[in-house]
Amino acid sequence: MLFLTLTMIIIAYLIGSISSAILICKLLGFPDPRTTGSKNPGATNVLRISNKLTAATVLFLDVLKGTVPVWGAYFLQIEPIYLGIIGVAACLGHMYPVFFNFQGGKAVATALGTLLPIGLGLGALLIITWVFVAKVTKYSSLAAIVTVSMAPLYVFLLKPLYVYPTLMLSALIIFRHKDNIVRLLKGTENKITTKIS
């Protein structure tokens, strides 16, 4: 079981390292998201430099990067605490992709994907939280920080068994947003310029 767990951690990292934002923007002739806008290869920045359909595609693929390895590990009956580590590995792949010079994104969508196997109810709560905060404040980063901060509470109420893995993911995502937190406090953070419908 240990060998299987280590294998799934490596697979999760490699899947996470596939940057859909960079690949899709290159395929469709849009600028490299690492060089324009917020310079973050994620769905929000892709929305800034392209259109809603392209951003939605990136979002969907980034979510899948988290869901596929965690769901696979779940069906292989890997223990919950290790599911959390596999989820973290997928997020680390997105943040520091081996295929793209370790220049990655914030892994919010990938983290959401890792939590979806817990239940669609949790996924709905996380999406509603993000959309609500984003619509009210117009800050994608603040919406992400609030959402991942609430995730452990939601999991505790729905499936307490997965609280510790969720705490690991939340801490990682918040740490990755440390620069955004500084800019939010200074009032210099970029707002979402496209209407959230």
MINU-272570 format. One line per field, with one value per atom (N, C-alpha, C, O): residue in one letter; residue number from 1; atom name; x, y, z. Coordinates in steps of 0.001 Angstrom, whole numbers. Example, Ala and Ser with C-alpha at 12.3 -4.5 7.8 and 13.67 -1.06 7.14 Angstrom:
2
type	c(a/a/a/a/s/s/s/s)
seq	c(1/1/1/1/2/2/2/2)
atom	c(N/CA/C/O/N/CA/C/O)
X	c(13190/12300/13200/14236/12850/13670/12900/13409)
Y	c(-5690/-4500/-3300/-3319/-2250/-1060/30/1138)
Z	c(7800/7800/7800/8465/7080/7140/7870/8039)
This chain:
197
type	c(m/m/m/m/l/l/l/l/f/f/f/f/l/l/l/l/t/t/t/t/l/l/l/l/t/t/t/t/m/m/m/m/i/i/i/i/i/i/i/i/i/i/i/i/a/a/a/a/y/y/y/y/l/l/l/l/i/i/i/i/g/g/g/g/s/s/s/s/i/i/i/i/s/s/s/s/s/s/s/s/a/a/a/a/i/i/i/i/l/l/l/l/i/i/i/i/c/c/c/c/k/k/k/k/l/l/l/l/l/l/l/l/g/g/g/g/f/f/f/f/p/p/p/p/d/d/d/d/p/p/p/p/r/r/r/r/t/t/t/t/t/t/t/t/g/g/g/g/s/s/s/s/k/k/k/k/n/n/n/n/p/p/p/p/g/g/g/g/a/a/a/a/t/t/t/t/n/n/n/n/v/v/v/v/l/l/l/l/r/r/r/r/i/i/i/i/s/s/s/s/n/n/n/n/k/k/k/k/l/l/l/l/t/t/t/t/a/a/a/a/a/a/a/a/t/t/t/t/v/v/v/v/l/l/l/l/f/f/f/f/l/l/l/l/d/d/d/d/v/v/v/v/l/l/l/l/k/k/k/k/g/g/g/g/t/t/t/t/v/v/v/v/p/p/p/p/v/v/v/v/w/w/w/w/g/g/g/g/a/a/a/a/y/y/y/y/f/f/f/f/l/l/l/l/q/q/q/q/i/i/i/i/e/e/e/e/p/p/p/p/i/i/i/i/y/y/y/y/l/l/l/l/g/g/g/g/i/i/i/i/i/i/i/i/g/g/g/g/v/v/v/v/a/a/a/a/a/a/a/a/c/c/c/c/l/l/l/l/g/g/g/g/h/h/h/h/m/m/m/m/y/y/y/y/p/p/p/p/v/v/v/v/f/f/f/f/f/f/f/f/n/n/n/n/f/f/f/f/q/q/q/q/g/g/g/g/g/g/g/g/k/k/k/k/a/a/a/a/v/v/v/v/a/a/a/a/t/t/t/t/a/a/a/a/l/l/l/l/g/g/g/g/t/t/t/t/l/l/l/l/l/l/l/l/p/p/p/p/i/i/i/i/g/g/g/g/l/l/l/l/g/g/g/g/l/l/l/l/g/g/g/g/a/a/a/a/l/l/l/l/l/l/l/l/i/i/i/i/i/i/i/i/t/t/t/t/w/w/w/w/v/v/v/v/f/f/f/f/v/v/v/v/a/a/a/a/k/k/k/k/v/v/v/v/t/t/t/t/k/k/k/k/y/y/y/y/s/s/s/s/s/s/s/s/l/l/l/l/a/a/a/a/a/a/a/a/i/i/i/i/v/v/v/v/t/t/t/t/v/v/v/v/s/s/s/s/m/m/m/m/a/a/a/a/p/p/p/p/l/l/l/l/y/y/y/y/v/v/v/v/f/f/f/f/l/l/l/l/l/l/l/l/k/k/k/k/p/p/p/p/l/l/l/l/y/y/y/y/v/v/v/v/y/y/y/y/p/p/p/p/t/t/t/t/l/l/l/l/m/m/m/m/l/l/l/l/s/s/s/s/a/a/a/a/l/l/l/l/i/i/i/i/i/i/i/i/f/f/f/f/r/r/r/r/h/h/h/h/k/k/k/k/d/d/d/d/n/n/n/n/i/i/i/i/v/v/v/v/r/r/r/r/l/l/l/l/l/l/l/l/k/k/k/k/g/g/g/g/t/t/t/t/e/e/e/e/n/n/n/n/k/k/k/k/i/i/i/i/t/t/t/t/t/t/t/t/k/k/k/k/i/i/i/i/s/s/s/s)
seq	c(1/1/1/1/2/2/2/2/3/3/3/3/4/4/4/4/5/5/5/5/6/6/6/6/7/7/7/7/8/8/8/8/9/9/9/9/10/10/10/10/11/11/11/11/12/12/12/12/13/13/13/13/14/14/14/14/15/15/15/15/16/16/16/16/17/17/17/17/18/18/18/18/19/19/19/19/20/20/20/20/21/21/21/21/22/22/22/22/23/23/23/23/24/24/24/24/25/25/25/25/26/26/26/26/27/27/27/27/28/28/28/28/29/29/29/29/30/30/30/30/31/31/31/31/32/32/32/32/33/33/33/33/34/34/34/34/35/35/35/35/36/36/36/36/37/37/37/37/38/38/38/38/39/39/39/39/40/40/40/40/41/41/41/41/42/42/42/42/43/43/43/43/44/44/44/44/45/45/45/45/46/46/46/46/47/47/47/47/48/48/48/48/49/49/49/49/50/50/50/50/51/51/51/51/52/52/52/52/53/53/53/53/54/54/54/54/55/55/55/55/56/56/56/56/57/57/57/57/58/58/58/58/59/59/59/59/60/60/60/60/61/61/61/61/62/62/62/62/63/63/63/63/64/64/64/64/65/65/65/65/66/66/66/66/67/67/67/67/68/68/68/68/69/69/69/69/70/70/70/70/71/71/71/71/72/72/72/72/73/73/73/73/74/74/74/74/75/75/75/75/76/76/76/76/77/77/77/77/78/78/78/78/79/79/79/79/80/80/80/80/81/81/81/81/82/82/82/82/83/83/83/83/84/84/84/84/85/85/85/85/86/86/86/86/87/87/87/87/88/88/88/88/89/89/89/89/90/90/90/90/91/91/91/91/92/92/92/92/93/93/93/93/94/94/94/94/95/95/95/95/96/96/96/96/97/97/97/97/98/98/98/98/99/99/99/99/100/100/100/100/101/101/101/101/102/102/102/102/103/103/103/103/104/104/104/104/105/105/105/105/106/106/106/106/107/107/107/107/108/108/108/108/109/109/109/109/110/110/110/110/111/111/111/111/112/112/112/112/113/113/113/113/114/114/114/114/115/115/115/115/116/116/116/116/117/117/117/117/118/118/118/118/119/119/119/119/120/120/120/120/121/121/121/121/122/122/122/122/123/123/123/123/124/124/124/124/125/125/125/125/126/126/126/126/127/127/127/127/128/128/128/128/129/129/129/129/130/130/130/130/131/131/131/131/132/132/132/132/133/133/133/133/134/134/134/134/135/135/135/135/136/136/136/136/137/137/137/137/138/138/138/138/139/139/139/139/140/140/140/140/141/141/141/141/142/142/142/142/143/143/143/143/144/144/144/144/145/145/145/145/146/146/146/146/147/147/147/147/148/148/148/148/149/149/149/149/150/150/150/150/151/151/151/151/152/152/152/152/153/153/153/153/154/154/154/154/155/155/155/155/156/156/156/156/157/157/157/157/158/158/158/158/159/159/159/159/160/160/160/160/161/161/161/161/162/162/162/162/163/163/163/163/164/164/164/164/165/165/165/165/166/166/166/166/167/167/167/167/168/168/168/168/169/169/169/169/170/170/170/170/171/171/171/171/172/172/172/172/173/173/173/173/174/174/174/174/175/175/175/175/176/176/176/176/177/177/177/177/178/178/178/178/179/179/179/179/180/180/180/180/181/181/181/181/182/182/182/182/183/183/183/183/184/184/184/184/185/185/185/185/186/186/186/186/187/187/187/187/188/188/188/188/189/189/189/189/190/190/190/190/191/191/191/191/192/192/192/192/193/193/193/193/194/194/194/194/195/195/195/195/196/196/196/196/197/197/197/197)
atom	c(N/CA/C/O/N/CA/C/O/N/CA/C/O/N/CA/C/O/N/CA/C/O/N/CA/C/O/N/CA/C/O/N/CA/C/O/N/CA/C/O/N/CA/C/O/N/CA/C/O/N/CA/C/O/N/CA/C/O/N/CA/C/O/N/CA/C/O/N/CA/C/O/N/CA/C/O/N/CA/C/O/N/CA/C/O/N/CA/C/O/N/CA/C/O/N/CA/C/O/N/CA/C/O/N/CA/C/O/N/CA/C/O/N/CA/C/O/N/CA/C/O/N/CA/C/O/N/CA/C/O/N/CA/C/O/N/CA/C/O/N/CA/C/O/N/CA/C/O/N/CA/C/O/N/CA/C/O/N/CA/C/O/N/CA/C/O/N/CA/C/O/N/CA/C/O/N/CA/C/O/N/CA/C/O/N/CA/C/O/N/CA/C/O/N/CA/C/O/N/CA/C/O/N/CA/C/O/N/CA/C/O/N/CA/C/O/N/CA/C/O/N/CA/C/O/N/CA/C/O/N/CA/C/O/N/CA/C/O/N/CA/C/O/N/CA/C/O/N/CA/C/O/N/CA/C/O/N/CA/C/O/N/CA/C/O/N/CA/C/O/N/CA/C/O/N/CA/C/O/N/CA/C/O/N/CA/C/O/N/CA/C/O/N/CA/C/O/N/CA/C/O/N/CA/C/O/N/CA/C/O/N/CA/C/O/N/CA/C/O/N/CA/C/O/N/CA/C/O/N/CA/C/O/N/CA/C/O/N/CA/C/O/N/CA/C/O/N/CA/C/O/N/CA/C/O/N/CA/C/O/N/CA/C/O/N/CA/C/O/N/CA/C/O/N/CA/C/O/N/CA/C/O/N/CA/C/O/N/CA/C/O/N/CA/C/O/N/CA/C/O/N/CA/C/O/N/CA/C/O/N/CA/C/O/N/CA/C/O/N/CA/C/O/N/CA/C/O/N/CA/C/O/N/CA/C/O/N/CA/C/O/N/CA/C/O/N/CA/C/O/N/CA/C/O/N/CA/C/O/N/CA/C/O/N/CA/C/O/N/CA/C/O/N/CA/C/O/N/CA/C/O/N/CA/C/O/N/CA/C/O/N/CA/C/O/N/CA/C/O/N/CA/C/O/N/CA/C/O/N/CA/C/O/N/CA/C/O/N/CA/C/O/N/CA/C/O/N/CA/C/O/N/CA/C/O/N/CA/C/O/N/CA/C/O/N/CA/C/O/N/CA/C/O/N/CA/C/O/N/CA/C/O/N/CA/C/O/N/CA/C/O/N/CA/C/O/N/CA/C/O/N/CA/C/O/N/CA/C/O/N/CA/C/O/N/CA/C/O/N/CA/C/O/N/CA/C/O/N/CA/C/O/N/CA/C/O/N/CA/C/O/N/CA/C/O/N/CA/C/O/N/CA/C/O/N/CA/C/O/N/CA/C/O/N/CA/C/O/N/CA/C/O/N/CA/C/O/N/CA/C/O/N/CA/C/O/N/CA/C/O/N/CA/C/O/N/CA/C/O/N/CA/C/O/N/CA/C/O/N/CA/C/O/N/CA/C/O/N/CA/C/O/N/CA/C/O/N/CA/C/O/N/CA/C/O/N/CA/C/O/N/CA/C/O/N/CA/C/O/N/CA/C/O/N/CA/C/O/N/CA/C/O/N/CA/C/O/N/CA/C/O/N/CA/C/O/N/CA/C/O/N/CA/C/O/N/CA/C/O/N/CA/C/O/N/CA/C/O/N/CA/C/O/N/CA/C/O/N/CA/C/O/N/CA/C/O/N/CA/C/O/N/CA/C/O/N/CA/C/O/N/CA/C/O/N/CA/C/O/N/CA/C/O/N/CA/C/O/N/CA/C/O/N/CA/C/O/N/CA/C/O/N/CA/C/O/N/CA/C/O/N/CA/C/O/N/CA/C/O/N/CA/C/O/N/CA/C/O/N/CA/C/O/N/CA/C/O/N/CA/C/O/N/CA/C/O)
X	c(830/0/865/502/2010/2905/3412/3445/3812/4291/3195/3454/1979/849/585/317/663/443/1504/1178/2779/3863/3704/3952/3290/3065/1968/2103/880/-231/174/-300/1046/1531/2323/2142/3194/3995/3097/3269/2136/1203/408/211/-50/-823/3/-494/1270/2138/2323/2272/2533/2753/1490/1568/337/-925/-1119/-1521/-831/-940/-5/-289/1116/2126/1727/2402/645/169/-628/-1760/-61/-704/-1674/-1268/-2953/-3960/-4002/-4261/-3752/-3783/-2723/-3010/-1504/-414/-662/-504/-1050/-1235/-2387/-2261/-3509/-4680/-4439/-4812/-3819/-3514/-2568/-2729/-1586/-664/-1395/-1169/-2267/-3022/-3941/-4091/-4552/-5525/-4918/-5631/-3615/-2947/-3052/-2831/-3387/-3427/-2051/-1240/-1780/-473/-264/-1223/984/1328/837/1265/-42/-583/472/207/1664/2740/3416/4227/3085/3766/2847/3304/1562/624/-429/-561/-1175/-2189/-1553/-605/-2067/-1516/-302/327/14/1129/909/1862/-343/-695/-1366/-2397/-812/-1415/-2609/-2546/-3688/-4919/-6114/-5971/-7297/-8504/-8842/-9282/-8641/-8993/-8145/-8664/-6852/-5990/-6261/-6182/-6578/-6947/-8203/-8327/-9130/-10332/-9964/-10587/-8957/-8535/-7973/-8157/-7278/-6557/-7245/-6774/-8386/-9051/-10555/-11038/-11299/-12760/-13288/-12535/-14593/-15204/-15092/-14865/-15249/-15192/-13807/-13674/-12785/-11417/-11122/-10531/-11537/-11313/-12068/-11551/-13297/-14097/-13444/-13472/-12862/-12167/-10970/-10753/-10193/-9039/-9501/-8896/-10564/-11097/-11490/-11147/-12206/-12661/-11478/-11485/-10470/-9307/-8491/-7958/-8394/-7667/-8376/-7725/-9702/-10466/-10215/-10006/-10237/-9997/-8637/-8496/-7637/-6295/-6289/-5473/-7197/-7300/-8210/-7938/-9302/-10299/-9778/-9958/-9135/-8738/-7814/-8118/-6694/-5820/-6431/-6222/-7189/-7783/-8891/-8996/-9712/-10773/-10173/-10650/-9128/-8457/-7911/-8043/-7293/-6738/-7848/-7682/-8973/-10114/-10607/-10875/-10723/-11191/-10151/-10489/-8893/-7842/-7765/-6901/-8700/-8837/-7620/-7240/-7022/-5932/-6532/-7589/-5874/-6404/-6629/-5896/-7654/-8016/-6866/-6753/-6000/-4901/-3965/-3408/-3794/-2943/-3644/-2995/-4976/-5726/-5417/-5290/-5299/-4955/-3581/-3385/-2628/-1274/-1266/-547/-2058/-2181/-2794/-2370/-3796/-4390/-3384/-3322/-2593/-1547/-534/-70/-193/768/241/995/-1057/-1659/-1587/-1283/-1864/-1803/-373/-140/586/1994/2442/3245/1911/2211/1711/2393/511/-34/779/1027/1193/1955/3380/3910/3996/5394/5530/6091/5006/4964/6338/7060/6685/7986/8111/9222/6990/7014/7123/7352/6963/6945/7840/7440/9056/10070/9591/10037/8687/8187/7487/7413/6972/6235/4748/4255/4042/2643/1716/2094/480/-553/-818/15/-2008/-2356/-3072/-3215/-3517/-4098/-5451/-5830/-6185/-7502/-8456/-9133/-8510/-9406/-8979/-9821/-7675/-7176/-7517/-7861/-7422/-7803/-9289/-9689/-10102/-11532/-11735/-12553/-10992/-11099/-10745/-11355/-9761/-9368/-10448/-10522/-11284/-12328/-13641/-14482/-13820/-15078/-15406/-16576/-14396/-14747/-15396/-16047/-15232/-15885/-17398/-18139/-17856/-19296/-19649/-18992/-20701/-21137/-21697/-21644/-22235/-22731/-21623/-21809/-20468/-19306/-18884/-18611/-18833/-18460/-19382/-18931/-20680/-21655/-21423/-21476/-21166/-20907/-19676/-19680/-18620/-17384/-17600/-17125/-18307/-18560/-19439/-19179/-20479/-21368/-20586/-20774/-19716/-18909/-18017/-17943/-17325/-16411/-17181/-16777/-18275/-19051/-19604/-19566/-20114/-20673/-19614/-19840/-18462/-17402/-16860/-16581/-16713/-16198/-17159/-16725/-18463/-19454/-19507/-19642/-19399/-19501/-18245/-18332/-17071/-15816/-15088/-14285/-15366/-14662/-13209/-12427/-12841/-11472/-11484/-12043/-10866/-10769/-9922/-10258/-8834/-7942/-8633/-8483/-9387/-10091/-11157/-11356/-11832/-12834/-12185/-12747/-10998/-10283/-9864/-10014/-9340/-8870/-10028/-9908/-11148/-12321/-12854/-13216/-12898/-13451/-12619/-13165/-11300/-10467/-10419/-10186/-10634/-10696/-11963/-11957/-13051/-14317/-14364/-15154/-13515/-13571/-13477/-14277/-12533/-12468/-13757/-14159/-14402/-15667/-16751/-17486/-16845/-17837/-17602/-18542/-16340/-16010/-16339/-16851/-16049/-16367/-17860/-18258/-18684/-20129/-20653/-21657/-19961/-20446/-19788/-20475/-18448/-17706/-16449/-15369/-16586/-15469/-14201/-13107/-14336/-13183/-12107/-10926/-12524/-11596/-11160/-10632/-11382/-11024/-9516/-9094/-8699/-7250/-6657/-5839/-7042/-6560/-6980/-6221/-8203/-8695/-7914/-7632/-7565/-6747/-5396/-4894/-4803/-3522/-3663/-2831/-4717/-4946/-5185/-4631/-6005/-6335/-5095/-4897/-4257/-3032/-2121/-1521/-2018/-1171/-1667/-875/-2975/-3534/-3393/-3051/-3655/-3520/-2063/-1792/-1128/294/647/1396/111/387/-167/292/-1145/-1763/-1162/-1751/-5/560/801/571/1258/1477/158/69/-877/-2203/-2742/-3374/-2488/-2957/-2309/-2972/-1017/-314/-927/-1168/-1182/-1768/-3193/-3598/-3948/-5309/-5265/-6069/-4334/-4207/-3772/-4156/-2964/-2488/-3486/-3363/-4483/-5463/-4958/-5473/-3944/-3357/-3651/-3127/-4478/-4795/-5680/-6564/-5430/-6241/-7639/-7810/-8635/-10010/-10373/-9705/-11441/-11989/-12657/-13527/-12265/-12790/-13973/-14725/-14146/-15254/-16377/-16137/-17611/-18769/-18931/-18845/-19168/-19444/-20949/-21692/-21404/-22848/-23319/-24507)
Y	c(-1215/0/1265/2269/1211/2364/2686/3850/1643/1863/2468/3368/1979/2494/3956/4772/4269/5654/6595/7671/6183/7007/7184/8267/6125/6197/7206/7993/7186/8116/9555/10482/9747/11099/11638/12792/10820/11234/11496/12497/10612/10783/12074/12819/12335/13552/14800/15759/14776/15928/16124/17255/15053/15151/15630/16435/15134/15607/17090/17869/17466/18873/19773/20955/19214/20001/20324/21108/19733/20029/21327/21331/22422/23730/23944/24235/23797/23989/25443/25708/26382/27798/28107/28757/27640/27908/27201/27801/25932/25138/25652/25757/25974/26435/27817/28078/28707/30042/29945/30669/29054/28862/28291/28724/27324/26685/27674/27616/28576/29515/30860/31746/31019/32237/33401/34548/33124/34178/34301/33379/35446/35615/34572/34051/34285/33407/34077/35193/33436/34079/34398/35157/33825/34126/35451/35938/36037/37258/38470/39565/38290/39401/39342/38334/40433/40488/40354/41070/39450/39214/38287/38025/37793/36858/35524/34807/35208/33953/33021/33383/31831/30905/30158/28966/30905/30338/30893/31769/30386/30740/32228/32812/32853/34271/35141/36055/34872/35666/35358/36250/34109/33762/34528/34953/34708/35498/36933/37548/37462/38841/39004/40046/37960/38120/37440/37536/36736/36046/36254/37365/35201/35277/34244/33432/34297/33437/31953/31131/31603/30194/29606/28499/30355/29890/29751/28762/30750/30709/29544/28877/29305/28203/26856/25940/26744/25505/25269/24155/26320/26230/25852/25000/26482/26193/24720/24057/24221/22829/21862/20903/22116/21227/21308/20301/22503/22647/21911/21327/21938/21178/19682/18962/19224/17799/17335/16194/18212/17841/17448/16629/18026/17655/16465/15610/16415/15363/13983/13012/13894/12592/11798/10644/12378/11575/11248/10155/12194/11931/10894/10002/11005/10023/8645/7629/8627/7356/6727/5521/7550/7043/6575/5604/7275/6888/5490/4658/5247/3937/2839/1657/3239/2274/2042/1316/2686/2517/3004/2424/4075/4722/5515/6126/5512/6128/7629/8287/8186/9598/10578/11535/10354/11298/11339/12388/10197/10148/10733/11227/10673/11355/12851/13505/13376/14788/15095/16123/14205/14410/14317/15061/13412/13299/14571/15052/15114/16382/17518/18339/17560/18583/18430/19423/17187/16946/17484/18070/17285/17813/19341/19947/19953/21419/21928/22947/21213/21602/21500/22306/20496/20385/21599/22112/22055/23250/24493/25345/24587/25759/25766/26812/24583/24464/23338/22280/23586/22528/22188/23059/20917/20468/20675/20812/20699/20844/22299/22558/23253/24670/25502/26548/25005/25736/26114/27111/25317/25515/26859/27381/27416/28682/28379/28252/28266/27879/28876/30008/28423/29293/29091/28557/29533/29516/28228/27967/27434/26094/26109/25123/27209/27257/26258/25499/26257/25334/23887/23004/23648/22292/21826/20662/22725/22386/22054/21119/22829/22520/21117/20351/20788/19461/18352/17282/18594/17552/17320/16242/18328/18214/17658/17184/17712/17247/15788/15465/14879/13491/13336/12323/14317/14243/14312/13688/15079/15172/16407/17443/16283/17405/18537/19702/18192/19226/20159/21374/19585/20394/21267/22456/20672/21436/22620/23714/22399/23478/24596/25775/24229/25232/26060/27279/25401/26114/27061/28196/26607/27446/28642/29766/28392/29490/30520/31724/30051/30971/31821/33038/31176/31928/32963/34124/32552/33462/34629/35774/34347/35405/36447/37647/35987/36921/37677/38873/36974/37626/38688/39760/38403/39377/40599/41726/40373/41474/42347/43574/41696/42439/42723/43652/41920/42004/41553/41812/40883/40370/38840/38162/38312/36860/36251/35193/36913/36376/36320/35336/37356/37369/36272/35608/36090/35026/33660/32799/33478/32208/32008/30914/33054/32963/32646/31783/33346/33101/31685/30997/31259/29938/28818/27911/28882/27802/27887/26880/29073/29202/28552/28006/28618/28028/26520/25804/26045/24631/23650/22717/23824/22869/22829/21766/23987/24029/23257/22470/23488/22770/21258/20479/20865/19437/18862/17747/19616/19167/18894/17931/19748/19588/18447/17819/18176/17162/15798/14783/15778/14515/14763/14963/14751/15092/14276/14725/13093/12221/12912/12583/13872/14498/15905/16667/16243/17592/17838/18882/16894/17118/17252/18145/16398/16617/17975/18624/18404/19697/20845/21837/20718/21747/21895/23008/20768/20808/21602/22454/21313/22007/23503/24345/23815/25216/26013/27133/25423/26110/26365/27434/25389/25527/26645/27465/26684/27704/29097/30049/29220/30529/30995/32169/30079/30430/30930/31895/30279/30662/32048/32702/32491/33806/34899/35970/34633/35605/36969/37997/36994/38278/38985/40209/38200/38789/39398/40455/38723/39237/40589/41512/40701/41977/43064/44180/42731/43724/44093/45247/43126/43417/44398/45328/44190/45078/46481/47471/46552/47854/48518/49704/47745/48284/48345/49121/47529/47561/46284/46110/45396/44143/44412/45267/43668/43807/43235/42186/43953/43472/42691/42793/41911/41230/42272/43007/42345/43374/42907/43725/41573/41023/40669/40112/40988/40736/39241/38420/38903/37524/37313/37939/36440/36258/35024/34702)
Z	c(0/0/0/-613/691/717/-680/-1081/-1430/-2798/-3661/-4460/-3505/-4267/-3931/-4813/-2656/-2218/-2791/-3291/-2715/-3263/-4769/-5300/-5453/-6895/-7216/-8153/-6440/-6673/-6371/-7027/-5383/-5085/-6269/-6660/-6841/-8006/-9195/-9890/-9442/-10566/-10397/-11357/-9167/-8901/-9202/-9792/-8790/-9063/-10566/-11051/-11297/-12741/-13465/-14393/-13037/-13633/-13323/-14187/-12085/-11707/-12487/-12681/-12937/-13667/-15100/-15766/-15579/-16938/-16883/-16400/-17365/-17258/-18415/-19541/-18120/-19165/-19631/-20805/-18726/-19100/-20158/-21163/-19924/-20866/-22193/-23257/-22134/-23348/-24193/-25413/-23561/-24318/-24904/-26048/-24135/-24671/-25869/-26851/-25786/-26903/-28106/-29236/-27871/-28947/-29661/-30881/-28905/-29477/-29865/-30336/-29674/-30105/-29140/-29528/-27887/-26875/-26219/-26306/-25555/-24896/-23793/-23224/-23510/-22393/-21106/-20808/-20340/-19134/-18082/-17150/-18222/-17279/-17592/-16804/-18739/-19165/-19255/-19582/-18970/-19108/-18007/-17312/-17855/-16805/-15433/-15112/-14632/-13292/-13323/-12298/-14532/-14744/-14028/-13720/-13771/-13116/-14123/-14690/-14359/-15319/-14724/-14425/-14569/-14037/-14779/-15632/-14455/-15201/-15122/-16113/-13953/-13808/-14720/-15360/-14787/-15661/-17129/-17974/-17436/-18815/-19216/-20365/-18288/-18569/-18913/-19778/-18239/-18505/-19911/-20541/-20410/-21683/-22863/-23996/-22593/-23708/-23632/-23850/-23325/-23268/-22273/-21735/-22044/-21023/-21366/-20479/-22641/-23031/-22789/-22267/-23171/-22953/-21463/-21029/-20683/-19234/-18597/-17701/-19065/-18517/-18829/-18007/-20011/-20385/-19477/-19001/-19239/-18340/-16938/-16287/-16481/-15151/-15028/-14049/-16025/-16015/-15966/-15195/-16788/-16831/-15541/-15077/-14967/-13700/-12565/-11699/-12571/-11579/-11748/-10771/-12998/-13287/-12779/-12338/-12838/-12384/-10913/-10490/-10135/-8743/-8520/-7677/-9288/-9084/-9488/-8753/-10649/-11195/-10258/-9955/-9787/-8919/-7559/-7034/-6981/-5663/-5776/-4935/-6801/-6990/-7275/-6768/-8089/-8369/-7105/-6897/-6252/-4991/-4048/-3310/-4084/-3247/-3632/-2766/-4924/-5389/-5149/-5092/-5011/-4672/-3162/-2669/-2437/-977/-197/820/-695/32/1197/1045/2344/3557/3397/2659/4093/3943/4114/3347/5121/5335/4137/3813/3481/2298/1075/152/1077/9/52/-983/1276/1418/858/210/1107/583/-941/-1607/-1485/-2945/-3522/-4573/-2826/-3257/-3216/-4131/-2143/-2031/-3164/-3723/-3503/-4590/-5920/-6697/-6184/-7413/-7422/-8449/-6283/-6186/-6343/-6992/-5744/-5884/-7336/-7806/-8046/-9472/-10234/-11121/-9881/-10539/-10189/-11042/-8918/-8479/-9010/-9384/-9039/-9446/-10487/-10200/-11701/-12724/-13283/-13770/-13207/-13696/-15209/-15721/-15926/-17380/-17830/-19012/-16909/-17287/-16366/-15857/-16171/-15399/-13994/-13426/-13444/-12090/-11900/-10788/-13012/-12953/-13116/-14237/-12002/-12049/-11395/-11093/-11181/-10646/-9168/-8436/-8738/-7315/-6898/-5703/-7850/-7599/-6906/-6272/-7015/-6378/-7032/-6338/-8365/-9073/-8852/-8691/-8845/-8615/-7197/-6990/-6235/-4859/-4780/-4087/-5497/-5561/-6115/-5605/-7155/-7757/-6795/-6826/-5935/-4977/-3925/-3336/-3687/-2669/-3223/-2459/-4534/-5128/-4815/-4613/-4767/-4432/-3058/-2801/-2173/-864/-1026/-267/-2023/-2270/-3074/-2971/-3879/-4707/-3854/-4247/-2682/-1784/-1339/-1275/-1030/-661/-1832/-1664/-3023/-4214/-4431/-4770/-4234/-4403/-3388/-3740/-2127/-1090/-1419/-1250/-1889/-2224/-3398/-3373/-4418/-5592/-5222/-5651/-4424/-4000/-3187/-3363/-2303/-1488/-2370/-2195/-3335/-4213/-5027/-5098/-5635/-6490/-5668/-6118/-4475/-3635/-3271/-3427/-2787/-2380/-3592/-3509/-4720/-5922/-6437/-6859/-6409/-6888/-5987/-6464/-4673/-3713/-3712/-3682/-3744/-3583/-4890/-4963/-5934/-7233/-7150/-8065/-6069/-5933/-6026/-5164/-7073/-7227/-6114/-5582/-5765/-4739/-3381/-2656/-3027/-1750/-1732/-714/-2853/-2949/-2718/-2040/-3290/-3115/-1669/-1125/-1041/347/1289/2159/1113/1961/1745/2699/483/164/786/1414/611/1181/2700/3369/3249/4709/5267/6370/4490/4907/4652/5268/3742/3332/4510/4573/5443/6563/7393/7866/7568/8305/7557/8154/6243/5438/5525/5682/5419/5470/6844/6948/7889/9252/9404/10060/8791/8900/8040/8376/6914/5970/6160/6274/6196/6341/7173/6619/8503/9405/9177/9519/8609/8366/7526/7628/6694/5752/6178/5367/7448/7909/7820/7322/8296/8318/6907/6682/5954/4580/4031/3311/4377/3889/4508/3837/5777/6430/5744/5588/5331/4609/3311/2997/2569/1303/1530/823/2510/2788/3163/2690/4023/4438/3242/3131/2352/1171/266/-198/10/-883/-278/-980/1021/1666/1631/1380/1882/1803/401/253/-615/-2000/-2319/-3256/-1547/-1769/-876/-726/-290/656/9/645/-1240/-1926/-2194/-2100/-2531/-2748/-1463/-1484/-336/953/1246/1719/965/1170/291/752/-994/-1902/-1499/-1639/-1003/-529/639/706/1548/2704/2291/2914/1232/737/-200/-507/-657/-1605/-3029/-3835/-3359/-4711/-5503/-6603/-4960/-5649/-6870/-6829/-7958/-9167/-8944/-8322/-9469/-9382/-10638/-11668/-10532/-11708/-12583/-12116/-13840/-14715/-15543/-16072/-15660/-16417/-15469/-14398/-15854/-14990/-14725/-15639/-13454/-13060/-13120/-12365/-14009/-14182/-13426/-13449)
